Amino acid sequence: MVEVLKMPKYPCSFCKKNEATQFCDFVIGYAWTSAKDEKGRMIGGYHETCDNEICKECATTVHGGFDFCPSCNKLREMIEKQHDKRGGRMMKDIVFGRYEG
């Protein structure tokens, strides 16, 4: 007898075999809007995310529960490895209330 495989309704964008259950949370842009929410409050700034459809098996959960797709996780790893973080005085002055900008 032939076994029938059930295809997922929303296949993962990467493995194509598992059901996609979430979207990638990697931030790819920032924007500002003057729109208001349902309670009349200004929405203001918001971020745009990758939103690739991914399954639990292909997702990588990092930094406080954010789920990244395989391609965005490669970017995150590259950034963490090669980022040239340089210290400066401005952030220290902001933190300690000495900034006069």
Secondary structure, DSSP 8 states (H G I E B T S, - for coil): --------SSB-TTTSSSB--EE---EEEEEEEEEE-TTS-EEEEEEEE---EE-TTT-EEETTTEEE-HHHHHHHHHHHHH------HHHHHHHTT----
